[in-house]
């Protein structure tokens, strides 16, 4: 399945950040998007190799709170779909 320029659901396990469930952690692999949205994500510290944790969803499901570098930020699904991540297993989270 393809979404934008990224292959989703591949054997490599790369998924959009928006698909993480609360409590799940993942490592940022890449950002898509352009202009101000991309710049905002980079300014928030969402850069490749950063570990991100989905913390909680709002009652209607959007936005979602994520922990990035010790800070809690809210992202709408539209923006979170532009962040490709690799979900982490427990052993990988300790690194």
Order of alpha helices (4+ residues) and beta strands (2+ residues): beta-beta-beta-beta-alpha-beta-beta-beta-alpha-beta-alpha
